[in-house]
Amino acid sequence: MRVFVVDAFTDAAFSGNPAGVVLLDAPADARWMQQVAAEMNHAETAFVVLGSTGEFPLRWFTPAVEVDLCGHATLATAAVLSHVGLPAPFRFETRSGVLSATGRENGITLDFPAKPVTSRTAPDGLADALKADPIGVYGNGMDLLVELPTADAVRGLRPDIPALAEVECRGVIATAADVNSDHDFVSRFFAPRVGVDEDPVTGSAHCALAPFWSARFGRDDLTGIQLSARGGRVRVRVAGERVELSGSAVVVLAGELLV
């Protein structure tokens, strides 16, 4: 089986969010895929079944658990399929329905479900775990979105990761408006509960960030910067109940999985 490492949501190697991608000839055992993902030790490893007609079956695993939605590993999968000579567009059969990836001049565009958030009471311990005072807390049943007053507040977060793992959600999105010449908002994403202390660039978080900031700014096309150590850029477009996520990807490693 062929295995790849791809840096997603970046046009330069060794930045953005690295994802593992494994090409399968047939569906694989979930326990084995979890072991491979733990061995790869990236935020997510994608497993895609080739040889199917229509949609490619696609699953995503962190080092600890299988997840329902992952943007950067889907972008990485589309980049790998193009790298091995398959023609875009691609359609993927996933736990979040059918997702598509289309090649564009400026990268790859993913068609994902919107995950809008609504205002909610902050869970006990959230502010202490973040070591910050949110100006708003929102949720969508999957993640918590925490609005902070400035981009510097997001950049300067040094959360208590074990305490944050006790907050009941897949992950915590910290965000703030930061309008300038090349982006509109910033974010960081922490998901220690599913084995990812901080994700470098999180496509699925932008399924919540896009409708949130679109409503604030009154426009559908926006660009977000994720302020992790590696950093990354996600261009988003809100289209009703869907969100388009666009970015580049760089295939940095190709090899053979022997077990």
Secondary structure in CASP SS format (residue, H / E / C, confidence):
PFRMAT SS
TARGET T0000
AUTHOR 0000-0000-0000
METHOD secondary structure of the structure
MODEL  1
M C 1.00
R E 1.00
V E 1.00
F E 1.00
V E 1.00
V E 1.00
D E 1.00
A E 1.00
F C 1.00
T C 1.00
D C 1.00
A C 1.00
A C 1.00
F C 1.00
S C 1.00
G C 1.00
N E 1.00
P E 1.00
A E 1.00
G E 1.00
V E 1.00
V E 1.00
L E 1.00
L E 1.00
D C 1.00
A C 1.00
P C 1.00
A C 1.00
D C 1.00
A H 1.00
R H 1.00
W H 1.00
M H 1.00
Q H 1.00
Q H 1.00
V H 1.00
A H 1.00
A H 1.00
E H 1.00
M H 1.00
N C 1.00
H C 1.00
A C 1.00
E C 1.00
T E 1.00
A E 1.00
F E 1.00
V E 1.00
V E 1.00
L C 1.00
G C 1.00
S C 1.00
T C 1.00
G C 1.00
E C 1.00
F E 1.00
P E 1.00
L E 1.00
R E 1.00
W E 1.00
F E 1.00
T C 1.00
P C 1.00
A C 1.00
V C 1.00
E E 1.00
V E 1.00
D C 1.00
L C 1.00
C C 1.00
G H 1.00
H H 1.00
A H 1.00
T H 1.00
L H 1.00
A H 1.00
T H 1.00
A H 1.00
A H 1.00
V H 1.00
L H 1.00
S H 1.00
H H 1.00
V C 1.00
G C 1.00
L C 1.00
P C 1.00
A C 1.00
P C 1.00
F E 1.00
R E 1.00
F E 1.00
E E 1.00
T E 1.00
R C 1.00
S C 1.00
G E 1.00
V E 1.00
L E 1.00
S E 1.00
A E 1.00
T E 1.00
G E 1.00
R E 1.00
E C 1.00
N C 1.00
G E 1.00
I E 1.00
T E 1.00
L E 1.00
D E 1.00
F E 1.00
P E 1.00
A C 1.00
K C 1.00
P C 1.00
V C 1.00
T E 1.00
S E 1.00
R C 1.00
T C 1.00
A C 1.00
P C 1.00
D C 1.00
G C 1.00
L H 1.00
A H 1.00
D H 1.00
A H 1.00
L H 1.00
K C 1.00
A C 1.00
D C 1.00
P C 1.00
I C 1.00
G E 1.00
V E 1.00
Y E 1.00
G E 1.00
N C 1.00
G C 1.00
M C 1.00
D E 1.00
L E 1.00
L E 1.00
V E 1.00
E E 1.00
L C 1.00
P C 1.00
T C 1.00
A H 1.00
D H 1.00
A H 1.00
V H 1.00
R H 1.00
G C 1.00
L C 1.00
R C 1.00
P C 1.00
D C 1.00
I H 1.00
P H 1.00
A H 1.00
L H 1.00
A C 1.00
E C 1.00
V C 1.00
E C 1.00
C C 1.00
R C 1.00
G E 1.00
V E 1.00
I E 1.00
A E 1.00
T E 1.00
A E 1.00
A E 1.00
D C 1.00
V C 1.00
N C 1.00
S C 1.00
D C 1.00
H C 1.00
D C 1.00
F E 1.00
V E 1.00
S E 1.00
R E 1.00
F E 1.00
F E 1.00
A E 1.00
P H 1.00
R H 1.00
V H 1.00
G C 1.00
V E 1.00
D E 1.00
E E 1.00
D E 1.00
P C 1.00
V C 1.00
T C 1.00
G C 1.00
S C 1.00
A C 1.00
H H 1.00
C H 1.00
A H 1.00
L H 1.00
A H 1.00
P H 1.00
F H 1.00
W H 1.00
S H 1.00
A H 1.00
R H 1.00
F H 1.00
G C 1.00
R C 1.00
D C 1.00
D E 1.00
L E 1.00
T E 1.00
G E 1.00
I E 1.00
Q E 1.00
L C 1.00
S C 1.00
A C 1.00
R C 1.00
G C 1.00
G E 1.00
R E 1.00
V E 1.00
R E 1.00
V E 1.00
R E 1.00
V E 1.00
A E 1.00
G C 1.00
E C 1.00
R E 1.00
V E 1.00
E E 1.00
L E 1.00
S E 1.00
G E 1.00
S C 1.00
A E 1.00
V E 1.00
V E 1.00
V E 1.00
L E 1.00
A E 1.00
G E 1.00
E E 1.00
L C 1.00
L C 1.00
V C 1.00
END
